[in-house]
Amino acid sequence: MSKAYKKIEIVGISKESLSDAINVAIERAADTLHGLSWFEVGELRGRIDEGRVAEYQATVKVGFRLD
């Protein structure tokens, strides 16, 4: 049996950590997609406000199996 996958890109945002931003992206994808199989982290960045880290941002590619 052959399989095919689709890959989408999501940006997760958290005030806590980069790890939390990654989890936010994956959990949000799981709310609307099924068959999630893997993820890869592309970009890590953040926003600075008044000289402090205000939020963490992670661009995550999520792969899921097509029906």
N, CA, C and O atoms as a GROMACS GRO file, in nm:
protein
  268
    1MET      N    1   0.083  -0.118   0.000
    1MET     CA    2   0.000   0.000   0.000
    1MET      C    3   0.088   0.125   0.000
    1MET      O    4   0.177   0.138   0.084
    2SER      N    5   0.064   0.214  -0.091
    2SER     CA    6   0.139   0.338  -0.099
    2SER      C    7   0.078   0.442  -0.006
    2SER      O    8  -0.041   0.436   0.026
    3LYS      N    9   0.160   0.536   0.036
    3LYS     CA   10   0.113   0.643   0.124
    3LYS      C   11   0.155   0.776   0.066
    3LYS      O   12   0.255   0.786  -0.005
    4ALA      N   13   0.079   0.880   0.097
    4ALA     CA   14   0.114   1.016   0.057
    4ALA      C   15   0.091   1.107   0.177
    4ALA      O   16  -0.001   1.087   0.256
    5TYR      N   17   0.176   1.207   0.189
    5TYR     CA   18   0.169   1.301   0.300
    5TYR      C   19   0.162   1.444   0.249
    5TYR      O   20   0.209   1.474   0.139
    6LYS      N   21   0.104   1.529   0.328
    6LYS     CA   22   0.101   1.672   0.300
    6LYS      C   23   0.176   1.741   0.413
    6LYS      O   24   0.174   1.695   0.527
    7LYS      N   25   0.244   1.850   0.380
    7LYS     CA   26   0.320   1.924   0.480
    7LYS      C   27   0.269   2.068   0.482
    7LYS      O   28   0.259   2.133   0.378
    8ILE      N   29   0.237   2.118   0.601
    8ILE     CA   30   0.194   2.256   0.616
    8ILE      C   31   0.287   2.327   0.713
    8ILE      O   32   0.358   2.264   0.791
    9GLU      N   33   0.285   2.458   0.707
    9GLU     CA   34   0.371   2.538   0.793
    9GLU      C   35   0.284   2.622   0.887
    9GLU      O   36   0.188   2.687   0.844
   10ILE      N   37   0.318   2.619   1.015
   10ILE     CA   38   0.242   2.689   1.118
   10ILE      C   39   0.341   2.766   1.206
   10ILE      O   40   0.452   2.720   1.229
   11VAL      N   41   0.301   2.882   1.253
   11VAL     CA   42   0.383   2.958   1.348
   11VAL      C   43   0.316   2.952   1.484
   11VAL      O   44   0.203   2.999   1.501
   12GLY      N   45   0.386   2.894   1.582
   12GLY     CA   46   0.337   2.890   1.719
   12GLY      C   47   0.398   3.006   1.797
   12GLY      O   48   0.515   3.039   1.777
   13ILE      N   49   0.321   3.066   1.884
   13ILE     CA   50   0.367   3.180   1.963
   13ILE      C   51   0.341   3.153   2.111
   13ILE      O   52   0.234   3.105   2.148
   14SER      N   53   0.440   3.186   2.194
   14SER     CA   54   0.426   3.168   2.338
   14SER      C   55   0.502   3.277   2.412
   14SER      O   56   0.604   3.326   2.364
   15LYS      N   57   0.451   3.315   2.527
   15LYS     CA   58   0.522   3.408   2.614
   15LYS      C   59   0.619   3.334   2.707
   15LYS      O   60   0.699   3.397   2.776
   16GLU      N   61   0.612   3.200   2.708
   16GLU     CA   62   0.689   3.119   2.802
   16GLU      C   63   0.825   3.073   2.749
   16GLU      O   64   0.928   3.096   2.813
   17SER      N   65   0.825   3.007   2.630
   17SER     CA   66   0.950   2.949   2.579
   17SER      C   67   0.935   2.907   2.433
   17SER      O   68   0.825   2.900   2.379
   18LEU      N   69   1.049   2.878   2.371
   18LEU     CA   70   1.047   2.826   2.234
   18LEU      C   71   0.982   2.688   2.230
   18LEU      O   72   0.905   2.657   2.139
   19SER      N   73   1.012   2.607   2.329
   19SER     CA   74   0.951   2.474   2.336
   19SER      C   75   0.799   2.484   2.345
   19SER      O   76   0.727   2.407   2.280
   20ASP      N   77   0.751   2.577   2.423
   20ASP     CA   78   0.606   2.596   2.435
   20ASP      C   79   0.547   2.645   2.303
   20ASP      O   80   0.437   2.604   2.266
   21ALA      N   81   0.619   2.732   2.231
   21ALA     CA   82   0.571   2.780   2.101
   21ALA      C   83   0.558   2.664   2.002
   21ALA      O   84   0.463   2.659   1.925
   22ILE      N   85   0.653   2.570   2.005
   22ILE     CA   86   0.646   2.452   1.919
   22ILE      C   87   0.524   2.368   1.956
   22ILE      O   88   0.450   2.324   1.868
   23ASN      N   89   0.502   2.348   2.085
   23ASN     CA   90   0.387   2.270   2.130
   23ASN      C   91   0.256   2.337   2.092
   23ASN      O   92   0.160   2.268   2.055
   24VAL      N   93   0.249   2.468   2.100
   24VAL     CA   94   0.128   2.541   2.062
   24VAL      C   95   0.095   2.514   1.915
   24VAL      O   96  -0.020   2.486   1.881
   25ALA      N   97   0.197   2.520   1.829
   25ALA     CA   98   0.175   2.496   1.686
   25ALA      C   99   0.123   2.354   1.660
   25ALA      O  100   0.028   2.335   1.584
   26ILE      N  101   0.185   2.257   1.724
   26ILE     CA  102   0.146   2.117   1.702
   26ILE      C  103   0.007   2.089   1.759
   26ILE      O  104  -0.074   2.022   1.695
   27GLU      N  105  -0.020   2.140   1.878
   27GLU     CA  106  -0.152   2.117   1.938
   27GLU      C  107  -0.263   2.184   1.856
   27GLU      O  108  -0.372   2.128   1.843
   28ARG      N  109  -0.235   2.301   1.802
   28ARG     CA  110  -0.336   2.369   1.718
   28ARG      C  111  -0.360   2.290   1.590
   28ARG      O  112  -0.474   2.277   1.546
   29ALA      N  113  -0.253   2.238   1.530
   29ALA     CA  114  -0.269   2.155   1.411
   29ALA      C  115  -0.352   2.031   1.442
   29ALA      O  116  -0.436   1.990   1.362
   30ALA      N  117  -0.328   1.972   1.559
   30ALA     CA  118  -0.402   1.851   1.598
   30ALA      C  119  -0.550   1.879   1.619
   30ALA      O  120  -0.632   1.787   1.610
   31ASP      N  121  -0.586   2.006   1.648
   31ASP     CA  122  -0.728   2.041   1.665
   31ASP      C  123  -0.806   2.032   1.534
   31ASP      O  124  -0.926   2.006   1.535
   32THR      N  125  -0.737   2.052   1.420
   32THR     CA  126  -0.808   2.061   1.292
   32THR      C  127  -0.767   1.955   1.190
   32THR      O  128  -0.835   1.937   1.090
   33LEU      N  129  -0.657   1.886   1.215
   33LEU     CA  130  -0.607   1.784   1.121
   33LEU      C  131  -0.602   1.648   1.189
   33LEU      O  132  -0.593   1.639   1.311
   34HIS      N  133  -0.607   1.544   1.109
   34HIS     CA  134  -0.587   1.410   1.165
   34HIS      C  135  -0.473   1.342   1.090
   34HIS      O  136  -0.436   1.382   0.980
   35GLY      N  137  -0.419   1.238   1.150
   35GLY     CA  138  -0.309   1.165   1.088
   35GLY      C  139  -0.175   1.236   1.098
   35GLY      O  140  -0.086   1.211   1.016
   36LEU      N  141  -0.159   1.324   1.197
   36LEU     CA  142  -0.029   1.391   1.214
   36LEU      C  143   0.078   1.285   1.238
   36LEU      O  144   0.060   1.193   1.317
   37SER      N  145   0.191   1.300   1.169
   37SER     CA  146   0.295   1.199   1.176
   37SER      C  147   0.430   1.252   1.222
   37SER      O  148   0.504   1.181   1.290
   38TRP      N  149   0.464   1.375   1.185
   38TRP     CA  150   0.598   1.427   1.217
   38TRP      C  151   0.596   1.579   1.211
   38TRP      O  152   0.502   1.641   1.161
   39PHE      N  153   0.703   1.638   1.262
   39PHE     CA  154   0.720   1.782   1.252
   39PHE      C  155   0.867   1.815   1.238
   39PHE      O  156   0.954   1.736   1.275
   40GLU      N  157   0.894   1.933   1.184
   40GLU     CA  158   1.030   1.985   1.178
   40GLU      C  159   1.024   2.133   1.210
   40GLU      O  160   0.932   2.204   1.169
   41VAL      N  161   1.123   2.180   1.283
   41VAL     CA  162   1.128   2.320   1.321
   41VAL      C  163   1.212   2.394   1.219
   41VAL      O  164   1.326   2.357   1.191
   42GLY      N  165   1.154   2.501   1.162
   42GLY     CA  166   1.224   2.581   1.062
   42GLY      C  167   1.294   2.700   1.125
   42GLY      O  168   1.416   2.698   1.142
   43GLU      N  169   1.218   2.801   1.158
   43GLU     CA  170   1.274   2.925   1.213
   43GLU      C  171   1.237   2.940   1.360
   43GLU      O  172   1.127   2.905   1.402
   44LEU      N  173   1.331   2.994   1.435
   44LEU     CA  174   1.306   3.033   1.573
   44LEU      C  175   1.332   3.182   1.583
   44LEU      O  176   1.436   3.230   1.537
   45ARG      N  177   1.240   3.254   1.642
   45ARG     CA  178   1.257   3.398   1.656
   45ARG      C  179   1.173   3.445   1.773
   45ARG      O  180   1.105   3.366   1.839
   46GLY      N  181   1.179   3.574   1.799
   46GLY     CA  182   1.100   3.629   1.908
   46GLY      C  183   1.075   3.777   1.887
   46GLY      O  184   1.126   3.838   1.793
   47ARG      N  185   0.997   3.831   1.978
   47ARG     CA  186   0.966   3.973   1.975
   47ARG      C  187   1.021   4.036   2.102
   47ARG      O  188   1.009   3.979   2.210
   48ILE      N  189   1.080   4.153   2.086
   48ILE     CA  190   1.138   4.226   2.199
   48ILE      C  191   1.050   4.346   2.229
   48ILE      O  192   1.007   4.417   2.139
   49ASP      N  193   1.025   4.368   2.357
   49ASP     CA  194   0.948   4.484   2.400
   49ASP      C  195   1.022   4.546   2.519
   49ASP      O  196   1.042   4.481   2.621
   50GLU      N  197   1.060   4.671   2.505
   50GLU     CA  198   1.130   4.745   2.610
   50GLU      C  199   1.254   4.670   2.660
   50GLU      O  200   1.280   4.662   2.780
   51GLY      N  201   1.330   4.616   2.566
   51GLY     CA  202   1.456   4.551   2.598
   51GLY      C  203   1.445   4.412   2.658
   51GLY      O  204   1.545   4.356   2.705
   52ARG      N  205   1.327   4.355   2.657
   52ARG     CA  206   1.307   4.220   2.713
   52ARG      C  207   1.235   4.133   2.611
   52ARG      O  208   1.164   4.182   2.523
   53VAL      N  209   1.253   4.003   2.624
   53VAL     CA  210   1.182   3.909   2.537
   53VAL      C  211   1.034   3.914   2.573
   53VAL      O  212   0.995   3.888   2.687
   54ALA      N  213   0.951   3.948   2.475
   54ALA     CA  214   0.807   3.957   2.497
   54ALA      C  215   0.736   3.829   2.456
   54ALA      O  216   0.637   3.790   2.518
   55GLU      N  217   0.786   3.763   2.351
   55GLU     CA  218   0.727   3.637   2.308
   55GLU      C  219   0.825   3.559   2.222
   55GLU      O  220   0.915   3.616   2.160
   56TYR      N  221   0.805   3.429   2.220
   56TYR     CA  222   0.884   3.337   2.138
   56TYR      C  223   0.797   3.291   2.022
   56TYR      O  224   0.676   3.271   2.037
   57GLN      N  225   0.860   3.274   1.906
   57GLN     CA  226   0.788   3.231   1.787
   57GLN      C  227   0.865   3.116   1.722
   57GLN      O  228   0.987   3.124   1.707
   58ALA      N  229   0.795   3.012   1.683
   58ALA     CA  230   0.857   2.896   1.617
   58ALA      C  231   0.777   2.861   1.493
   58ALA      O  232   0.656   2.837   1.499
   59THR      N  233   0.845   2.859   1.379
   59THR     CA  234   0.782   2.813   1.256
   59THR      C  235   0.801   2.662   1.249
   59THR      O  236   0.914   2.612   1.249
   60VAL      N  237   0.690   2.590   1.244
   60VAL     CA  238   0.691   2.444   1.249
   60VAL      C  239   0.623   2.389   1.124
   60VAL      O  240   0.513   2.432   1.090
   61LYS      N  241   0.687   2.295   1.058
   61LYS     CA  242   0.626   2.224   0.947
   61LYS      C  243   0.572   2.092   1.004
   61LYS      O  244   0.644   2.018   1.070
   62VAL      N  245   0.445   2.066   0.976
   62VAL     CA  246   0.378   1.946   1.028
   62VAL      C  247   0.338   1.859   0.911
   62VAL      O  248   0.278   1.908   0.815
   63GLY      N  249   0.370   1.731   0.917
   63GLY     CA  250   0.332   1.638   0.812
   63GLY      C  251   0.218   1.548   0.858
   63GLY      O  252   0.215   1.502   0.972
   64PHE      N  253   0.124   1.525   0.767
   64PHE     CA  254   0.014   1.436   0.798
   64PHE      C  255  -0.021   1.352   0.676
   64PHE      O  256  -0.004   1.394   0.562
   65ARG      N  257  -0.069   1.232   0.704
   65ARG     CA  258  -0.103   1.136   0.598
   65ARG      C  259  -0.234   1.174   0.532
   65ARG      O  260  -0.332   1.205   0.599
   66LEU      N  261  -0.235   1.171   0.402
   66LEU     CA  262  -0.358   1.195   0.327
   66LEU      C  263  -0.442   1.069   0.323
   66LEU      O  264  -0.389   0.958   0.313
   67ASP      N  265  -0.574   1.086   0.332
   67ASP     CA  266  -0.664   0.970   0.328
   67ASP      C  267  -0.667   0.911   0.189
   67ASP      O  268  -0.738   0.812   0.166
   0.00000   0.00000   0.00000
